[in-house]
Amino acid sequence: MTAMKLQKVVYYCQAWHLAWEGRASFPEAIRAWASGPVCPALYELHRGHFEIEGGFFAKRLCVRSDLATA
């Protein structure tokens, strides 16, 4: 998946969650950039990468194993 597609998926997920649940699914802001919607916090994690492959974020984030299996 391209980084731009990832940003758009995150944007649509947030929009649908706001529409259906009446609240945000995550607290980070989404900004309107020239290339489309961008979550700056997410952008910082994949900056410089065009393609995002499976396991990309697992290598960059500390995920507690007890939360991952819950």
C-alpha positions as a printed NumPy array, in Angstrom:
array([[  0.   ,   0.   ,   0.   ],
       [  1.307,   3.447,  -0.767],
       [  1.778,   5.966,   2.036],
       [ -0.809,   8.233,   0.397],
       [ -3.383,   5.42 ,   0.285],
       [ -2.707,   4.663,   3.963],
       [ -3.356,   8.304,   4.85 ],
       [ -6.629,   8.295,   2.907],
       [ -7.788,   5.063,   4.562],
       [ -7.077,   6.576,   7.982],
       [ -8.989,   9.704,   6.979],
       [-12.038,   7.724,   5.832],
       [-11.956,   5.52 ,   8.932],
       [-11.979,   8.609,  11.126],
       [-14.791,  10.21 ,   9.085],
       [-16.993,   7.108,   9.243],
       [-16.38 ,   6.663,  12.949],
       [-17.326,  10.292,  13.589],
       [-20.487,   9.898,  11.501],
       [-21.639,   6.636,  13.079],
       [-20.392,   6.924,  16.662],
       [-20.37 ,  10.708,  17.107],
       [-16.793,  10.713,  18.381],
       [-13.294,  10.357,  16.995],
       [-11.689,   6.92 ,  16.879],
       [ -8.271,   8.428,  17.661],
       [ -7.176,  11.811,  19.08 ],
       [ -4.605,  12.806,  16.442],
       [ -5.55 ,  15.603,  14.064],
       [ -5.956,  15.169,  10.321],
       [ -4.728,  18.067,   8.193],
       [ -5.537,  19.108,   4.629],
       [ -2.235,  19.035,   2.752],
       [ -1.763,  19.708,  -0.958],
       [ -1.585,  15.95 ,  -1.679],
       [ -4.669,  15.114,   0.389],
       [ -5.593,  14.376,   4.01 ],
       [ -2.665,  13.649,   6.302],
       [ -2.403,  12.647,   9.94 ],
       [  0.933,  14.294,  10.864],
       [  1.62 ,  11.807,  13.691],
       [  1.256,   8.903,  11.256],
       [  3.265,  10.746,   8.604],
       [  6.216,  11.023,  11.003],
       [  6.278,   7.221,  11.261],
       [  6.396,   6.574,   7.513],
       [  8.207,   9.706,   6.294],
       [ 10.539,   8.882,   3.429],
       [  8.788,   5.618,   2.516],
       [  6.57 ,   5.37 ,  -0.56 ],
       [  5.345,   1.807,   0.033],
       [  4.107,   0.559,   3.392],
       [  4.325,  -3.225,   3.729],
       [  2.982,  -5.63 ,   6.339],
       [  4.87 ,  -5.381,   9.62 ],
       [  6.166,  -1.894,   8.802],
       [  4.761,  -0.305,  11.96 ],
       [  5.36 ,  -3.305,  14.207],
       [  9.08 ,  -2.727,  13.692],
       [  8.743,   0.947,  14.667],
       [  6.264,   0.803,  17.553],
       [  6.479,  -0.871,  20.933],
       [  3.329,  -3.008,  21.147],
       [  2.47 ,  -4.736,  24.388],
       [  1.881,  -8.418,  23.72 ],
       [ -0.996,  -8.622,  26.214],
       [ -2.888,  -5.908,  24.27 ],
       [ -2.18 ,  -7.467,  20.888],
       [ -3.855, -10.727,  21.888],
       [ -6.833,  -9.197,  23.74 ]])
